[in-house]
Each structure stands twice: as C-alpha cells, then as structure tokens.
Amino acid sequence: MVRVYKIWKTKCEQMLINMASNVEIVEVSPRDGIQNEPTILSTEDKLELIKRAVGAGVKRLEVTSFVNPKRVPQMADANEVAAALPQIPSVCYIGLALNRQGFERARAAGLHEVNYVVVATDTFSQRNQGVSCQQGIDNWTEVAAEARGSIPIGLVVAAAFGCPFEGEVSLDHLLRMVEACAKHDPLEIGLADTIGVATPSDIHRRVGAVRDAFPDVPVRLHLHNTRNMGIANAWAGIEAGVASLDSSMGGVGGCPFAPNATGNIATEDLLYLLDRSGVETGVSMQAAIETAQWLEEKLGKASPGLLMKAGGFPLESMAGS
C-alpha cells in the first residue's frame, strides 16, 4: 500500500509540475461577466474593473465585445472602453466579434487580439449571430484572411458541448467544425461550454480530441457553472492540457441569447483550486476576492462566487492559533 501511494504521489507531483508553466487565466468579467446583467456599468466602472483585474496580476483580458448595442446594450460603449485602456506592455486586451463588422471595429479600436465566435448548431447560431453554422464558418474564413498580418485572431466555438435548442453536439460534428476553421491559422481554439452542460469526462474527451487533431494550436476553455460543474471541468481541462482558462470575477456572466446560461466560473474560486494544488498563476487570490466584492456592490446583487464569501484558507484569523 505504501509503495502504491508513493508511485501515485510521484505521478501527481509530476503532473502538477507539467501544469504549472502552462496554465493562463483569461479574465472575461468586463465582457461576458457583465453582458447579461440588468445593471449597466458606466464606462468608468468598466475601466476600474479592468484596472483592478490587471492590478491583481491578470495579463490577458477580454475587455469588451463589438456587437449591436440594440441587442447587447451593456456593450454599447465598446469604443470608449477600448480608447481609454491603460497601456501596459505585459498586458493583452482582447475584443470579441461575431461578424465582419465587429471584427473591423475591434481592429480599428487598437486592441491586441480579437476573439471570433462561431456556433456549433444552426438554431443557436441564428439566434446569436443571424447566420447558419456553415455561414458562420464561411464568415470566419473571410475574417481570418483579412486579419492575417494585421492583428492576431483566435477562434471560439460556442456551444461546443451542447446546445440550448438542439441538445447534444456530437464530437464528430465539433471536430469537423474545428477542422474547417483551423485551416486558417487561428491564434488559439477556444471551446466554450456556453450553457454549462459539460462534465469532466466531456472535457477530457473533447479537449483531448482537438489537441490530438491540432497539436500545434493552443486550446482555451470557456466554462459556465450552470450545473455546478465549472471548477471540476476546469481541473479536467488542466489535466487534458488546455493552455488557457476563462474566468470571471465573482462568477458573474451569461449569454443574452442562451436560456438559463448562468455565470462563468469565478476567478477567485479558480485561483483557490490552483493555488492549493501548487499551480502558479501569477494572480493574487486576495486581490481577486476584493475585486469580486467590489463588482458585486456595483451590480447591486449577490454574485455566485463562493470564495468571496468564505475567504481563503487558512484564514488570517487562524494565524498563530
């Protein structure tokens, strides 16, 4: 029994060593986190949120989306936010786009990267972007060609684990989509569990399949905690070799066009998992807790994050006891 334990302990330690230098947190609260909230933050508050996240140590952030303000009024000031971002050499700002117009606006705004979204099913794609799944792929092809040489552009496949309207999304269908899009050199491939239906086994299977098929393209994972699987899925993603994990201060977030798509995984909760597991992130857990508490106050309602309520461990009050 002791020998088995030592073998397993060695394997776990080696796995953590391998993880430690490869996991990046992408903060999405300024975009996904507030895009579905009834309280619309001022431009100044959005910039303060970004400043606080950067101050906590986050190096890569989705700061806004360039979408129709009539459909997503929370993002109506995308240009103003982009124009006022603090320029810090080590920090990368990302804008989300759903079509050519959004991409052109994001590029003109001077951001460092664009995330371009395609959706894995026709019904959701029509509701989200007004195009079929295949039209979404065709639009990506055109935009990716236009982006080449001007701005890095990453691909995000929304509803990669399941659709709120059509149900299951087969792995074969997902791989065909990714194959069609990966021909055009995305900076990374993002797999989004837009409605929070995945389990760890789904994460292992789909992330593993995409990494096997496209070993040279980093995989980013975007998780929602709708069914309380978010943190478990994040750990499964790390085990499966993702390069980046999206998270949102306080666990706020949701998609305006997906029924019951509740918040992202909470940044501070994710940091607790990683810190206690020996995975370095460079992001301060305490600063993330404080930012989540600040954001909760600004939104005027309780946020779903747990660490912001319970605190880290051991608690400061336990010191010396």
C-alpha positions in Angstrom: 0.0 0.0 0.0 2.8 2.4 0.9 4.6 1.7 -2.4 1.4 2.3 -4.4 0.9 5.6 -2.6 4.4 6.7 -3.3 4.0 5.9 -7.0 0.7 7.8 -7.2 2.2 10.7 -5.2 5.1 10.9 -7.7 2.8 10.9 -10.7 0.6 13.7 -9.2 3.6 15.8 -8.4 4.9 15.4 -11.9 1.5 16.3 -13.3 1.4 19.5 -11.3 5.0 20.4 -12.4 3.9 20.0 -16.0 0.8 22.1 -15.4 2.4 24.9 -13.6 4.1 26.6 -16.5 1.3 26.1 -19.0 -1.9 27.4 -17.5 -3.1 31.0 -18.1 -6.1 32.8 -16.7 -8.1 35.0 -19.1 -10.3 37.4 -17.3 -13.7 37.8 -19.0 -15.7 39.7 -16.4 -15.5 43.1 -18.4 -17.2 41.3 -21.4 -19.0 38.1 -20.7 -19.3 38.8 -17.0 -21.5 41.9 -17.4 -23.1 41.5 -20.8 -26.2 39.9 -19.4 -26.6 42.0 -16.3 -29.7 44.3 -15.9 -27.4 46.9 -14.3 -25.3 48.5 -17.0 -22.0 49.6 -15.6 -20.6 53.0 -16.6 -17.6 53.2 -18.8 -15.6 54.4 -15.8 -16.7 51.4 -13.7 -15.7 49.0 -16.5 -12.3 50.6 -16.7 -12.0 50.4 -12.9 -12.9 46.6 -13.2 -10.2 46.2 -15.8 -7.7 48.2 -13.7 -8.4 46.0 -10.6 -8.0 42.8 -12.6 -4.7 43.9 -14.0 -3.6 45.0 -10.5 -4.4 41.5 -9.3 -1.9 40.1 -11.8 -4.1 39.2 -14.8 -2.2 39.6 -18.0 -4.8 38.8 -20.6 -8.4 40.1 -20.5 -11.5 40.2 -22.7 -12.4 43.8 -22.2 -15.5 44.2 -24.4 -17.4 42.9 -27.4 -18.2 44.8 -30.7 -21.8 43.8 -31.1 -25.1 45.5 -31.9 -25.8 47.8 -29.0 -29.5 47.4 -29.5 -29.2 43.7 -28.8 -26.5 44.0 -26.1 -26.8 47.5 -24.6 -24.2 46.6 -21.9 -21.5 46.7 -24.6 -22.7 50.0 -26.2 -19.5 51.8 -25.1 -17.0 49.3 -26.6 -15.1 52.0 -28.5 -14.9 54.3 -25.5 -13.6 51.4 -23.3 -11.0 50.5 -25.8 -9.8 54.0 -26.2 -9.3 54.5 -22.5 -7.5 51.3 -21.6 -4.3 51.7 -19.7 -1.4 50.7 -21.9 0.8 48.2 -20.0 3.4 46.3 -22.1 2.8 43.0 -20.4 -1.0 43.1 -20.6 -3.0 41.9 -23.6 -6.5 43.2 -24.3 -9.0 41.2 -26.3 -12.2 42.2 -28.1 -14.9 39.8 -29.1 -16.5 39.8 -32.5 -19.4 37.9 -34.1 -19.2 39.1 -37.7 -17.0 41.1 -40.1 -18.3 44.5 -38.9 -17.5 43.6 -35.3 -14.0 42.4 -36.3 -13.3 45.6 -38.2 -14.4 47.7 -35.2 -12.2 45.6 -32.9 -9.2 46.0 -35.2 -9.8 49.7 -35.6 -10.1 50.1 -31.8 -6.4 49.2 -31.4 -6.8 46.1 -29.2 -4.1 43.4 -29.1 -6.3 40.5 -30.2 -9.7 39.6 -31.5 -11.8 36.5 -30.4 -14.1 35.5 -33.3 -17.1 33.3 -32.4 -18.7 30.5 -34.5 -21.5 28.5 -33.1 -21.8 24.7 -33.2 -25.5 24.5 -34.1 -27.7 26.2 -36.7 -30.5 27.3 -34.3 -28.2 28.9 -31.7 -26.1 30.4 -34.5 -29.2 32.0 -36.0 -30.2 33.5 -32.6 -26.7 34.5 -31.7 -25.4 35.9 -35.0 -28.2 35.6 -37.6 -26.4 33.0 -39.7 -26.3 29.3 -40.1 -23.5 27.2 -38.7 -21.9 26.9 -42.1 -22.3 30.6 -42.8 -20.5 31.2 -39.6 -17.6 29.1 -40.7 -17.5 30.9 -44.1 -17.6 34.3 -42.4 -14.7 33.2 -40.1 -12.7 32.1 -43.2 -13.1 35.6 -44.7 -12.3 37.4 -41.5 -9.3 35.2 -40.7 -7.8 36.0 -44.1 -8.4 39.7 -43.6 -6.8 39.6 -40.1 -3.6 37.9 -41.3 -0.7 40.2 -40.9 -2.8 42.9 -39.1 -4.0 41.5 -35.8 -3.9 38.1 -34.0 -7.3 36.4 -34.1 -8.5 33.5 -32.1 -11.4 31.2 -32.8 -14.1 30.3 -30.2 -16.6 27.5 -30.9 -19.7 28.4 -28.8 -22.0 25.6 -27.6 -19.1 23.1 -28.2 -20.5 20.8 -25.5 -24.2 21.2 -26.1 -26.9 23.5 -27.5 -29.9 25.0 -25.6 -32.1 24.5 -28.6 -30.8 21.3 -30.4 -29.4 19.4 -27.5 -26.4 17.2 -27.9 -23.5 18.3 -30.2 -21.6 15.2 -31.4 -17.8 15.1 -31.1 -17.6 14.3 -34.8 -19.6 17.4 -35.7 -17.4 19.5 -33.4 -14.2 18.1 -34.9 -15.5 18.8 -38.5 -16.2 22.4 -37.5 -12.8 22.8 -35.9 -11.0 21.3 -38.9 -12.8 23.6 -41.3 -11.8 26.6 -39.2 -8.3 25.5 -38.1 -7.1 25.7 -41.8 -7.0 29.4 -41.4 -4.4 29.6 -38.6 -6.3 30.8 -35.5 -4.1 32.1 -32.7 -5.9 29.5 -30.5 -9.0 27.3 -30.5 -11.5 28.1 -27.7 -14.1 25.5 -26.7 -17.0 27.2 -25.0 -19.4 25.4 -22.7 -21.9 28.2 -23.3 -24.7 26.7 -21.3 -22.8 24.7 -18.7 -23.7 21.2 -19.7 -20.2 19.5 -19.8 -18.8 17.1 -17.2 -15.1 16.3 -16.6 -15.3 13.3 -18.9 -16.7 15.5 -21.7 -13.8 17.9 -21.2 -11.2 15.2 -21.3 -12.7 13.7 -24.4 -13.2 16.9 -26.4 -10.2 18.8 -25.4 -8.1 15.7 -26.0 -9.6 15.1 -29.4 -8.9 18.7 -30.5 -5.4 18.6 -29.2 -4.7 15.3 -30.9 -6.0 16.6 -34.2 -4.3 20.0 -34.0 -1.3 19.6 -31.7 0.3 22.9 -32.6 -2.7 25.1 -31.8 -3.3 26.1 -28.1 -6.7 25.2 -26.7 -8.6 27.7 -24.5 -11.5 26.6 -22.4 -14.5 28.8 -21.6 -16.8 27.4 -18.9 -20.1 28.3 -17.3 -21.1 26.9 -13.9 -24.8 26.5 -14.7 -24.9 22.9 -13.4 -22.2 23.3 -10.8 -19.6 21.5 -12.9 -17.4 24.5 -13.7 -14.5 24.1 -11.3 -14.4 20.3 -11.8 -14.3 21.0 -15.5 -11.5 23.5 -15.2 -9.4 20.9 -13.4 -10.2 18.4 -16.1 -9.2 20.9 -18.7 -5.8 21.4 -17.0 -5.4 17.6 -16.9 -6.3 17.5 -20.6 -3.7 20.1 -21.5 -5.5 23.4 -22.1 -3.3 26.4 -22.4 -5.8 28.9 -21.0 -8.9 29.0 -18.8 -11.5 31.8 -18.9 -13.0 33.0 -15.7 -14.9 36.0 -14.3 -14.6 37.9 -11.0 -17.4 36.8 -8.7 -18.6 34.2 -11.2 -20.8 36.7 -13.0 -21.8 36.2 -16.6 -24.2 34.7 -19.1 -25.2 34.8 -22.7 -28.2 37.0 -23.7 -29.2 34.5 -26.4 -29.0 31.3 -24.5 -31.8 30.4 -22.0 -30.5 29.8 -18.4 -26.9 30.4 -19.3 -25.7 31.5 -15.9 -22.3 32.7 -14.8 -18.8 31.8 -15.7 -16.5 30.1 -13.2 -15.4 32.6 -10.6 -11.8 33.8 -11.0 -11.1 33.7 -7.2 -12.6 30.2 -6.9 -10.4 29.0 -9.7 -7.4 30.6 -8.1 -8.1 28.8 -4.8 -8.2 25.5 -6.7 -4.9 26.2 -8.5 -3.1 27.8 -5.5 -3.9 25.0 -3.2 -2.9 22.5 -5.9 0.5 24.1 -6.4 -0.2 25.6 -9.8 1.3 29.0 -10.2 -0.8 31.7 -12.0 0.8 35.0 -11.0 -2.6 36.3 -10.0 -3.4 37.3 -6.4 -6.3 35.4 -4.9 -6.9 38.1 -2.3 -6.9 40.9 -4.9 -9.4 38.8 -6.9 -11.7 38.4 -3.9 -11.6 42.1 -3.3 -12.4 42.8 -6.9 -15.3 40.3 -6.9 -16.7 42.0 -3.8 -16.4 45.4 -5.5 -18.1 44.2 -8.6 -20.9 42.6 -6.6 -21.5 46.0 -5.0 -21.6 47.8 -8.4 -24.0 45.3 -9.8 -26.3 45.6 -6.8 -26.9 41.9 -6.3 -25.3 38.8 -4.8 -22.7 37.1 -7.1 -22.4 33.3 -7.3 -18.7 33.2 -6.4 -18.0 31.3 -3.1 -14.5 32.3 -2.1 -15.5 35.9 -1.9 -17.9 34.9 0.8 -15.9 32.3 2.7 -12.3 33.6 2.2 -9.2 31.7 1.6 -7.6 29.1 3.9 -6.1 29.3 6.3 -7.9 32.4 7.3 -5.9 35.3 8.6 -7.7 35.0 11.9 -6.2 31.5 12.4 -2.6 32.7 12.1 -0.7 31.9 15.3 -3.5 29.9 16.9 
